[in-house]
């Protein structure tokens, strides 16, 4: 739709259009259904790949270089980041939900930070890739200073430096 209706292919036009018209749709349903199959991840990432190719002067660059030039993040990394931010909000009581519904704290006293989460075992993929289970390993890998940040913006800056972009 953007390609058909807009002749201006500059970054200042296309990126705000993409961010306001396309990316909210991708973000909305990915919070409910987080794809774990490679083919689904590549299919979703292809939407952003095509949108970045529309921008004049960067269409010849590799996808990761286009993202860096345009100041965007790959969608897979954005999903991981939003899961971690939601986890931070649940654990610190910013969301008005009971933490026990989503997470159990690790009571064994393993090394790491004070808010380690217990990963429940699962036989079926439906539970294995659910929100409360898929985020535990990444959450537990962060340091104490990252987990105990006093604000969301501080936490976001800590995790943004830790999340490396994945190539698709």
URVEN-V253510 format. One record per residue. RES is the residue in one letter. SS is DSSP state (helix for helix, strand for strand, loop for the rest). PSI is psi in degrees with one decimal (none if undefined). Layout:
RES SS PSI
RES SS PSI
//
This chain:
X loop -44.0
X helix -42.2
X helix -38.7
X helix -34.3
X helix -10.0
X loop 126.7
X loop -22.9
X loop 117.6
X loop 26.0
X loop 158.9
X helix -37.0
X helix -18.4
X helix -49.2
X helix -38.2
X helix -45.8
X helix -35.5
X helix -44.7
X helix -44.9
X helix -30.5
X helix -26.8
X helix -35.1
X helix -52.0
X helix -34.8
X helix -34.3
X helix -41.6
X helix -38.5
X helix -37.3
X helix -54.2
X helix -16.3
X helix -20.8
X helix -27.0
X helix -49.9
X loop 100.6
X loop 111.7
X loop 139.0
X loop -11.8
X loop 139.8
X helix -40.0
X helix -36.8
X helix -39.6
X helix -43.5
X helix -34.5
X helix -45.2
X helix -42.5
X helix -28.8
X helix -29.2
X helix -47.9
X helix -35.1
X helix -44.9
X helix -37.7
X helix -37.9
X helix -24.3
X helix -18.1
X loop -23.8
X loop 126.2
X loop 145.1
X loop -8.2
X loop 2.3
X loop -21.2
X loop -11.7
X loop 159.4
X loop 155.2
X helix -47.8
X helix -35.3
X helix -37.6
X helix -44.2
X helix -45.1
X helix -42.2
X helix -37.3
X helix -5.9
X loop 31.2
X loop 165.9
X loop 145.0
X loop 150.0
X helix -32.3
X helix -44.8
X helix -36.0
X helix -39.0
X helix -42.4
X helix -44.7
X helix -42.9
X helix -34.0
X helix -43.6
X helix -38.9
X helix -41.9
X helix -38.2
X helix -44.2
X helix -43.2
X helix -36.8
X helix -47.3
X helix -35.2
X loop 8.3
X loop 18.6
X loop -39.1
X loop 143.2
X loop 64.7
X loop 159.4
X loop 126.5
X helix -34.2
X helix -23.5
X helix -28.1
X helix -42.6
X loop 151.4
X strand 135.9
X strand 146.3
X loop 114.1
X loop -6.8
X loop -24.2
X loop 43.1
X loop 166.8
X loop 157.4
X loop -151.8
X loop 174.0
X loop -10.3
X loop 40.5
X loop 140.6
X strand 148.6
X strand 130.0
X loop 119.5
X loop 142.5
X loop 149.7
X loop 140.7
X loop -35.0
X loop 150.4
X helix -27.9
X helix -35.1
X helix -34.6
X helix -37.9
X loop 14.4
X loop 157.0
X helix -48.3
X helix -13.0
X helix -32.8
X helix -19.5
X loop -12.3
X helix -46.0
X helix -44.2
X helix -41.8
X helix -45.0
X helix -19.0
X helix -13.7
X loop 160.5
X loop 168.6
X helix -42.4
X helix -29.3
X helix -45.3
X helix -34.1
X loop 25.3
X loop 148.3
X loop -4.8
X loop 159.2
X helix -40.9
X helix -37.2
X helix -43.2
X helix -42.6
X helix -42.0
X helix -35.3
X helix -47.3
X helix -27.4
X helix -33.8
X helix -23.5
X helix -27.3
X loop 115.7
X loop 143.0
X loop 139.1
X loop 141.5
X loop 136.7
X loop none
//
